[in-house]
Each structure stands twice: as structure tokens, then as C-alpha cells.
Amino acid sequence: MKVGEIESLSGNGTVQEIVGDRVLLESLYEQWESVYFTIAEFEELLDDCAAFLDSRSRPGAAG
């Protein structure tokens, strides 16, 4: 999406779309109101999510 190859992406019950300098997360099934993030905020959210998932996949991870 960031390099302009596609305009939107669907997955996990959401549509992710770049609108100007923001990312729109929209529920496909009207489970929540649409949410906008700046691109930087969305990238930080993805990085935090990836770090969390990595921490959970390590042998001996708590939880």
C-alpha cells in the first residue's frame, strides 16, 4: 500500500486504506466505527504488535 501498488487491503474483517496522509481502518461487518491513524502512528502500532508477537513466540515466554 505504501508504495502505491494497491489502494486498499482487506483482512481480518477490516479494510485498510490509505486516505491522504492517514490510514483508515474500517470494519467490514460494522463491528466498530471507522478509525483513522497517521501513517506514522499506524507503522508504530504495527511495530508494537510485531514486537509483542515476537515476545510471545520465544521459548519460555511468559503467559
C-alpha positions as CSV (number, residue, x, y, z in Angstrom):
1,M,0.0,0.0,0.0
2,K,2.7,2.4,0.9
3,V,4.5,2.3,-2.4
4,G,1.2,2.8,-4.3
5,E,0.9,-0.6,-5.8
6,I,-2.5,-1.2,-4.2
7,E,-5.1,1.2,-2.9
8,S,-6.7,-0.9,-0.2
9,L,-6.3,-4.2,1.6
10,S,-8.9,-6.4,3.2
11,G,-8.2,-8.9,6.0
12,N,-9.4,-10.0,9.4
13,G,-12.8,-8.3,9.0
14,T,-11.3,-4.9,8.2
15,V,-10.5,-2.8,5.2
16,Q,-7.2,-0.8,5.4
17,E,-7.0,2.1,3.1
18,I,-4.5,5.0,2.8
19,V,-6.5,8.2,2.6
20,G,-4.2,11.2,2.0
21,D,-1.6,11.0,4.8
22,R,-3.8,8.8,7.1
23,V,-4.7,5.1,7.3
24,L,-8.3,4.2,7.5
25,L,-9.4,1.0,9.3
26,E,-12.9,0.2,8.5
27,S,-15.0,-2.7,9.8
28,L,-16.4,-4.9,7.0
29,Y,-19.2,-6.0,9.3
30,E,-19.9,-2.7,11.1
31,Q,-18.4,-4.0,14.4
32,W,-16.9,-0.6,15.2
33,E,-16.7,2.9,14.0
34,S,-14.0,3.7,11.4
35,V,-10.7,4.7,12.8
36,Y,-8.0,6.9,11.3
37,F,-4.3,6.9,12.2
38,T,-1.5,8.9,10.7
39,I,0.8,6.7,8.7
40,A,3.5,7.1,11.4
41,E,1.0,6.1,14.1
42,F,-0.1,3.0,12.1
43,E,3.5,2.0,11.5
44,E,4.2,2.3,15.2
45,L,1.2,0.2,16.0
46,L,2.3,-2.5,13.6
47,D,5.9,-2.4,15.1
48,D,4.4,-2.7,18.6
49,C,2.2,-5.6,17.5
50,A,5.1,-7.4,15.9
51,A,7.3,-6.9,19.0
52,F,4.5,-8.3,21.2
53,L,4.1,-11.4,18.9
54,D,7.8,-11.9,18.8
55,S,8.0,-11.8,22.6
56,R,5.2,-14.4,22.8
57,S,6.8,-16.8,20.4
58,R,10.1,-17.2,22.3
59,P,10.6,-20.4,24.2
60,G,9.9,-19.7,27.9
61,A,7.9,-16.5,27.2
62,A,5.5,-15.6,30.0
63,G,1.8,-16.1,29.5
